[in-house]
Amino acid sequence: MKKILMIAVLGMFLFSFATIVSAEDKIGVFKPNVEFNITNFCSTADCTYMDLESVTYPNGTVLFLGDAMNQVGQEFTYNFSSEDSGTYYFRTCADPRGSEMCERDYFSINPAGAAFTIAQAILYGFILVLLGLFLFLSIHGVRKAVSAEWLIGYICLSYLVLYLIVSVLWILTKNYIIGFPMLESVLFMAWFVMGIGFLPFIIIVSLYILGKEAKATLEQGYTKQGYSREEAKELSRKNKR
């Protein structure tokens, strides 16, 4: 059953990465809030005009811009002040008044300024699978811990590994899986809360586990003195107070 679960999780990771690997754009992938600069690439005519026709956002929304780009010599520029990532479709024409002798292409904008390649998908997938394995082992250690010290250590390790998993997933959604802004927000909040809550978590868990161990030690001592288990519990409770 455990092997089947591990295979299913691995398959889910691979499927997820396969859906976000970006095809390499002919023009490229750029970061937002930078001036887009492209050399005239029209091959059918001496193109003198370029405009943005439309943009498709990651959520599927299509916006028609119809905005001409600035031309300096054989270069066209456009200042992207929006944080919206997406795929921008444009055309270059010999005559801005018509559609004759035009060529069309597209480029993408995302926070990373780069396409998500197969090599990156493999790397991130390997990291997540490795972290998942560590998480599985640390949780198993929590169940099999032989002392309070080991129990605290395994719990802290599980917390740390889970924090790293959330961090990696947040980086992925922030830079590449840009079609799910709500998921990015949830992962960011989880990353932030877990980061500032790590030390308080360690303190609270340690005090709780050490307190339970001290109580169990007291109960065991009273039981050895001849008290019943119920009496030992009551005495240990009073002694704790």
VOMIZA-629963 format. One record per residue: residue number from 1; residue in one letter; chain; z negated, x negated, y negated of N, C-alpha, C in turn. Coordinates in steps of 0.2 Angstrom, whole numbers, plus 5000, padded with zeros to 4 digits. Atoms other than C-alpha are relative to their C-alpha. Example, Ala and Ser with C-alpha at 12.3 -4.5 7.8 and 13.67 -1.06 7.14 Angstrom:
BEGIN
k r c n.pz n.px n.py ca.pz ca.px ca.py c.pz c.px c.py
1 A A 5000 4996 5006 4961 4938 5022 5000 4996 4994
2 S A 5001 5004 5006 4964 4932 5005 4997 5004 4995
% end
This chain:
BEGIN
k r c n.pz n.px n.py ca.pz ca.px ca.py c.pz c.px c.py
1 M A 5000 4996 5006 5000 5000 5000 5000 4996 4994
2 K A 5000 5004 5006 4996 4986 4988 5006 4996 4999
3 K A 4994 5003 5000 5012 4977 4992 5005 5005 4997
4 I A 4995 4995 5003 5022 4993 4988 4998 5001 4993
5 L A 5002 4999 5007 5012 4995 4972 5003 4994 4996
6 M A 4998 5006 5004 5016 4977 4966 5008 5000 5000
7 I A 4992 4999 5000 5035 4980 4971 5002 5005 4995
8 A A 4998 4995 5005 5035 4996 4961 4999 4998 4993
9 V A 5001 5002 5006 5027 4988 4946 5005 4995 4998
10 L A 4995 5005 5001 5039 4973 4947 5007 5003 4998
11 G A 4994 4996 5001 5054 4985 4948 5000 5003 4993
12 M A 5000 4996 5006 5048 4995 4933 5001 4995 4994
13 F A 4999 5006 5005 5047 4978 4923 5007 4998 4999
14 L A 4993 5002 5000 5064 4973 4928 5005 5005 4997
15 F A 4996 4995 5002 5071 4990 4924 4999 5001 4992
16 S A 5001 5000 5007 5063 4990 4907 5003 4995 4996
17 F A 4996 5006 5004 5070 4973 4902 5007 5001 5000
18 A A 4993 4999 5000 5087 4978 4908 5002 5005 4995
19 T A 4998 4995 5005 5087 4992 4896 5000 4998 4993
20 I A 5001 5002 5007 5083 4982 4881 5004 4993 4999
21 V A 4996 5006 5001 5094 4967 4884 5006 5001 4996
22 S A 4995 4998 5005 5106 4967 4869 5007 4996 5002
23 A A 4994 5003 4999 5124 4964 4871 5001 4995 4994
24 E A 4999 5004 5005 5130 4949 4861 5005 5003 4995
25 D A 4996 4997 5005 5137 4955 4844 5005 4995 4998
26 K A 4994 5004 5002 5154 4948 4838 4998 4996 4994
27 I A 5002 5003 5006 5147 4945 4821 4993 4997 5000
28 G A 5006 5003 4999 5129 4942 4825 4994 5005 4999
29 V A 5006 4996 5001 5111 4948 4823 4996 4997 4995
30 F A 5004 5003 5006 5101 4946 4807 4994 5003 4999
31 K A 5007 4997 5002 5084 4949 4800 5001 5004 4994
32 P A 4999 4995 5006 5081 4963 4787 4997 4996 4994
33 N A 5002 5003 5006 5078 4959 4769 5003 4993 4998
34 V A 4997 5006 5002 5090 4945 4768 5007 5002 4998
35 E A 4994 4998 5002 5107 4944 4760 5005 4998 5006
36 F A 4995 5001 4995 5121 4946 4773 5006 4997 4997
37 N A 4994 5004 5002 5135 4934 4771 5005 4999 5006
38 I A 4995 5001 4995 5151 4934 4781 5007 4998 4997
39 T A 4994 5003 5002 5167 4924 4779 5006 5005 5002
40 N A 4995 4995 4998 5183 4935 4779 5003 4998 5007
41 F A 4998 5002 4993 5188 4936 4797 5006 5004 5002
42 C A 4994 4995 4998 5203 4949 4796 5006 4995 5002
43 S A 4995 5004 4997 5217 4942 4806 5007 5003 4999
44 T A 4993 4997 5000 5231 4955 4803 5002 5000 4992
45 A A 4998 5000 5007 5231 4954 4784 4996 4995 4995
46 D A 5005 5003 5004 5224 4945 4769 4995 5005 4997
47 C A 5005 4995 5001 5209 4956 4768 4997 4999 4993
48 T A 5003 5001 5007 5203 4959 4750 4994 5005 4999
49 Y A 5005 4995 5001 5190 4973 4753 4996 5001 5007
50 M A 5005 4998 4994 5175 4976 4765 4995 5005 4998
51 D A 5005 4995 5001 5163 4990 4766 4996 5002 5006
52 L A 5004 4998 4994 5149 4996 4777 5002 5008 5001
53 E A 4998 4993 4999 5155 5012 4785 4994 5005 5002
54 S A 5006 4996 4998 5139 5018 4794 4995 4995 5003
55 V A 5005 5004 4997 5123 5012 4802 4997 5005 5005
56 T A 5003 4997 4995 5116 5018 4818 4993 4997 5002
57 Y A 5007 5002 4999 5097 5017 4819 4998 5000 5007
58 P A 5002 5000 4993 5087 5013 4835 4999 5007 5003
59 N A 5001 4994 4997 5082 5031 4837 5006 5005 5000
60 G A 4994 4996 4999 5100 5037 4837 5003 5003 4994
61 T A 4998 4997 5006 5101 5043 4819 5006 4996 4997
62 V A 4994 5003 5003 5118 5039 4811 5000 5002 4992
63 L A 4999 4999 5007 5119 5036 4792 5006 4997 4997
64 F A 4994 5002 5003 5135 5035 4783 4999 4997 4993
65 L A 5002 5004 5006 5134 5022 4769 5006 5001 4995
66 G A 4994 5000 5005 5152 5020 4762 4999 4996 4994
67 D A 5002 5004 5005 5145 5006 4752 5004 4993 5000
68 A A 4996 5006 5000 5157 4992 4747 4996 4993 4999
69 M A 5004 5006 5000 5151 4974 4749 5003 4995 4994
70 N A 4998 5004 5005 5152 4961 4736 5004 4994 5002
71 Q A 4995 5005 4998 5166 4948 4737 5000 4994 4995
72 V A 4999 5006 5004 5166 4930 4731 5004 4996 5004
73 G A 4996 5004 4996 5181 4921 4736 5002 5003 5006
74 Q A 4998 4997 4994 5184 4923 4754 4993 5002 5004
75 E A 5006 4998 4997 5166 4928 4757 4997 5007 4998
76 F A 5003 4994 5002 5157 4945 4757 4993 5000 5001
77 T A 5007 5000 4999 5139 4948 4754 4997 5007 4999
78 Y A 5003 4993 5001 5127 4963 4755 4992 4998 5000
79 N A 5008 5001 5000 5108 4963 4751 4997 5005 5003
80 F A 5004 4995 4996 5098 4972 4764 4993 5000 4998
81 S A 5007 5000 5002 5082 4977 4756 4996 5005 5004
82 S A 5003 4995 4996 5078 4990 4769 4997 4997 5006
83 E A 5003 5002 4993 5066 4987 4784 5003 5003 5006
84 D A 4998 4997 4994 5076 4998 4795 5005 4996 5004
85 S A 4995 5004 4995 5084 4989 4810 5005 5005 5002
86 G A 4995 4995 4997 5100 4996 4817 5006 4996 5001
87 T A 4993 5003 4999 5118 4992 4821 5005 5003 4994
88 Y A 4996 4998 5006 5129 4992 4805 5008 4999 5002
89 Y A 4992 5000 4999 5148 4996 4807 5003 4999 4993
90 F A 4996 5002 5007 5160 4989 4793 5007 5000 5002
91 R A 4993 5001 4999 5178 4987 4790 5002 4995 4994
92 T A 4997 5005 5005 5189 4974 4781 5007 5003 4999
93 C A 4993 4997 5001 5205 4980 4773 5004 4996 4995
94 A A 4996 5003 5005 5219 4973 4763 5001 5005 4994
95 D A 5000 4995 5006 5219 4989 4752 4994 5004 5000
96 P A 5006 4995 5000 5203 4998 4747 5002 5007 5000
97 R A 4999 4993 5001 5212 5014 4744 5003 5003 5006
98 G A 4998 4996 4993 5218 5017 4762 4997 4996 5006
99 S A 5003 5002 4994 5214 5013 4779 5005 4995 5004
100 E A 4995 5005 4997 5230 5002 4783 4998 4993 5000
101 M A 5002 5007 4999 5228 4985 4789 4993 4998 5000
102 C A 5007 5001 5000 5210 4987 4792 4998 4998 5007
103 E A 5003 5002 4994 5199 4979 4805 4993 5002 5000
104 R A 5007 4997 5000 5182 4986 4811 4996 4996 5005
105 D A 5005 5004 4996 5167 4977 4818 4993 5003 4999
106 Y A 5007 4998 5002 5148 4978 4818 4996 4994 5001
107 F A 5005 5005 5000 5133 4968 4817 4993 5003 5001
108 S A 5007 4997 4999 5114 4971 4821 4995 4997 4996
109 I A 5006 5003 5004 5098 4969 4811 4994 5002 5004
110 N A 5007 4999 4997 5081 4967 4820 4995 4995 4997
111 P A 5005 5005 5003 5065 4959 4815 5000 4993 5002
112 A A 4999 5007 4998 5068 4944 4826 5006 4996 4998
113 G A 4994 5003 5002 5085 4941 4819 5004 4997 5006
114 A A 4996 5002 4995 5092 4938 4836 5000 5005 5006
115 A A 4999 4996 4995 5098 4947 4851 4995 4998 5006
116 F A 5004 5001 4995 5087 4949 4866 5004 4999 5006
117 T A 4996 5002 4995 5095 4939 4879 4997 5001 5007
118 I A 5003 5000 4993 5094 4939 4898 4995 4995 5002
119 A A 5005 5006 4999 5085 4922 4898 4993 5002 4997
120 Q A 5006 4997 5002 5072 4930 4887 4997 5005 5004
121 A A 5003 4995 4995 5070 4945 4898 4997 4997 5006
122 I A 5003 5003 4994 5067 4934 4913 4994 4997 4998
123 L A 5006 5003 5002 5055 4924 4903 4994 5004 4999
124 Y A 5005 4996 5001 5045 4938 4897 4998 5004 5006
125 G A 5002 4997 4993 5046 4947 4914 4996 4996 5004
126 F A 5004 5004 4996 5039 4932 4922 4993 4999 4997
127 I A 5006 5001 5003 5025 4930 4910 4996 5007 5001
128 L A 5004 4994 4998 5020 4949 4912 4998 5001 5007
129 V A 5002 5000 4992 5021 4948 4931 4994 4995 5001
130 L A 5005 5005 4999 5010 4932 4930 4993 5003 4998
131 L A 5007 4998 5003 4997 4940 4919 4998 5006 5004
132 G A 5002 4994 4995 4998 4956 4930 4996 4998 5006
133 L A 5004 5003 4994 4993 4945 4945 4993 4998 4998
134 F A 5007 5002 5002 4979 4937 4935 4995 5006 4999
135 L A 5004 4994 5001 4973 4954 4930 4998 5003 5007
136 F A 5002 4998 4993 4973 4960 4948 4995 4996 5003
137 L A 5005 5005 4997 4964 4945 4954 4993 5000 4997
138 S A 5006 5000 5004 4951 4946 4940 4996 5007 5002
139 I A 5003 4993 4998 4948 4965 4944 4997 5000 5007
140 H A 5002 5001 4993 4946 4961 4962 4994 4996 5000
141 G A 5006 5004 5001 4933 4947 4957 4994 5004 4997
142 V A 5006 4996 5003 4923 4960 4947 4997 5004 5006
143 R A 5002 4996 4995 4922 4971 4963 4996 4996 5005
144 K A 5003 5004 4995 4917 4956 4974 4995 4995 4997
145 A A 5004 5005 5003 4906 4946 4962 4993 5000 5003
146 V A 5006 5001 4997 4890 4939 4970 4994 4999 4996
147 S A 5006 5001 5004 4879 4937 4955 5002 5003 4993
148 A A 4999 4998 5007 4877 4943 4937 5005 4996 4996
149 E A 4996 5005 5004 4885 4927 4930 5007 5001 5002
150 W A 4993 4999 4998 4901 4929 4940 5003 5007 4998
151 L A 4998 4994 5002 4902 4947 4936 5002 5000 4993
152 I A 4999 5000 5007 4901 4944 4918 5006 4996 4999
153 G A 4994 5004 5001 4914 4930 4919 5006 5004 5002
154 Y A 4994 4996 4998 4926 4941 4929 5002 5006 4995
155 I A 4999 4995 5005 4924 4955 4917 5003 4998 4994
156 C A 4998 5003 5006 4927 4944 4902 5008 4997 5001
157 L A 4993 5003 4998 4943 4936 4911 5004 5006 5000
158 S A 4995 4994 5000 4950 4954 4914 5001 5002 4993
159 Y A 4999 4998 5007 4947 4958 4896 5005 4996 4997
160 L A 4996 5005 5003 4956 4942 4890 5007 5001 5003
161 V A 4993 4999 4997 4971 4945 4902 5003 5006 4998
162 L A 4997 4993 5003 4973 4963 4897 5002 4999 4993
163 Y A 4998 5001 5007 4973 4957 4879 5006 4996 4999
164 L A 4994 5004 5000 4986 4945 4882 5006 5004 5002
165 I A 4994 4996 4998 4997 4958 4891 5002 5005 4994
166 V A 4999 4995 5006 4995 4970 4876 5003 4996 4994
167 S A 4996 5004 5006 5000 4955 4864 5007 4999 5002
168 V A 4993 5001 4998 5016 4951 4874 5004 5007 4999
169 L A 4996 4993 5001 5021 4970 4874 5001 5001 4993
170 W A 5000 4999 5007 5017 4971 4856 5006 4996 4997
171 I A 4995 5005 5002 5028 4956 4852 5007 5003 5002
172 L A 4994 4997 4998 5042 4964 4862 5002 5006 4996
173 T A 4999 4994 5004 5041 4981 4854 5001 4999 4993
174 K A 4999 5002 5007 5040 4973 4837 5006 4997 4998
175 N A 4994 5004 5001 5055 4962 4838 5006 5003 5003
176 Y A 4994 4998 4996 5066 4970 4851 5001 5007 5002
177 I A 4999 4993 4998 5062 4987 4857 4998 5004 4994
178 I A 5001 4997 5006 5064 4994 4840 5001 5008 5000
179 G A 4998 4993 5000 5069 5012 4845 4993 5004 5001
180 F A 5006 4997 4999 5050 5016 4848 4995 4998 4995
181 P A 5005 5002 5005 5040 5014 4832 4993 5002 5002
182 M A 5007 4998 4998 5026 5024 4839 4997 4996 5005
183 L A 5003 5005 4995 5024 5013 4854 4998 4993 4997
184 E A 5002 5006 5004 5024 4998 4842 4993 5001 4997
185 S A 5006 4999 5003 5010 5006 4832 4994 5000 5004
186 V A 5006 5000 4995 4999 5010 4847 4998 4993 5003
187 L A 5001 5006 4997 5001 4993 4854 4997 4995 4995
188 F A 5003 5004 5006 4997 4985 4837 4993 5002 4999
189 M A 5007 4998 5000 4981 4995 4836 4996 4998 5005
190 A A 5004 5002 4995 4976 4991 4853 4999 4992 5000
191 W A 5001 5008 5001 4979 4972 4850 4995 4999 4995
192 F A 5005 5001 5005 4969 4973 4834 4993 5002 5002
193 V A 5006 4997 4998 4955 4983 4841 4997 4995 5005
194 M A 5002 5004 4995 4954 4972 4856 4998 4993 4998
195 G A 5001 5007 5003 4955 4956 4846 4993 4999 4996
196 I A 5006 5000 5004 4940 4960 4834 4994 5002 5005
197 G A 5006 4998 4996 4930 4968 4848 4998 4996 5006
198 F A 5001 5004 4994 4931 4954 4861 4992 4997 5000
199 L A 5007 5002 5000 4914 4946 4855 4995 5005 5001
200 P A 5005 4995 4999 4904 4962 4854 5001 5003 5007
201 F A 4999 4998 4993 4911 4967 4871 4996 4995 5005
202 I A 5003 5005 4996 4905 4951 4879 4992 5001 4999
203 I A 5007 4999 5001 4888 4953 4871 4997 5006 5003
204 I A 5002 4994 4997 4886 4971 4876 5000 5000 5007
205 V A 4999 5000 4992 4892 4969 4894 4995 4995 5003
206 S A 5005 5005 4998 4881 4953 4896 4993 5003 5000
207 L A 5007 4997 5000 4865 4962 4890 4999 5005 5005
208 Y A 5000 4995 4995 4869 4977 4901 4999 4998 5007
209 I A 5000 5003 4993 4872 4967 4917 4994 4996 5001
210 L A 5006 5004 4999 4858 4955 4914 4993 5005 5000
211 G A 5006 4995 5000 4846 4970 4910 5000 5004 5007
212 K A 5000 4997 4994 4851 4979 4926 4998 4995 5006
213 E A 5002 5005 4995 4849 4963 4936 4992 4999 5000
214 A A 5007 5000 5001 4831 4961 4929 4996 5005 5002
215 K A 5003 4994 4997 4827 4978 4933 5000 5001 5007
216 A A 5000 5001 4992 4833 4976 4951 4995 4995 5003
217 T A 5004 5005 4998 4823 4961 4952 4993 5002 5000
218 L A 5007 4997 5000 4807 4970 4947 4999 5005 5005
219 E A 5001 4995 4994 4810 4984 4959 4999 4997 5006
220 Q A 5000 5003 4994 4813 4972 4973 4993 4997 5001
221 G A 5007 5003 5000 4796 4963 4968 4995 5005 5002
222 Y A 5005 4995 4999 4786 4979 4968 5001 5003 5007
223 T A 4999 4997 4994 4794 4985 4984 4997 4995 5006
224 K A 5003 5005 4995 4789 4969 4993 4992 5000 5000
225 Q A 5007 4999 5000 4771 4973 4987 4998 5006 5003
226 G A 5002 4994 4996 4771 4989 4997 5001 5006 4996
227 Y A 4998 4993 5003 4777 5002 4984 5006 5003 5003
228 S A 4994 4996 4998 4790 5015 4988 5005 4998 4995
229 R A 4994 5002 5004 4807 5013 4981 4999 5004 4993
230 E A 5001 4996 5006 4803 5028 4969 4995 4997 4995
231 E A 5005 5003 5004 4787 5020 4963 5002 4993 4997
232 A A 4998 5006 5003 4795 5003 4961 5005 5001 4994
233 K A 4996 4998 5005 4808 5011 4950 4996 5002 4994
234 E A 5004 4998 5006 4795 5019 4939 4996 4995 4997
235 L A 5004 5006 5002 4784 5003 4938 5005 4996 4996
236 S A 4995 5005 5004 4800 4993 4933 5002 5003 4994
237 R A 4998 4997 5006 4804 5006 4920 4995 4999 4995
238 K A 5005 5001 5004 4787 5005 4913 4999 4993 4997
239 N A 5001 5007 5001 4786 4986 4914 5005 4998 4995
240 K A 4994 5002 5005 4803 4985 4904 4998 5003 4993
241 R A 5002 4997 5007 4796 4996 4890 4994 4995 4997
% end
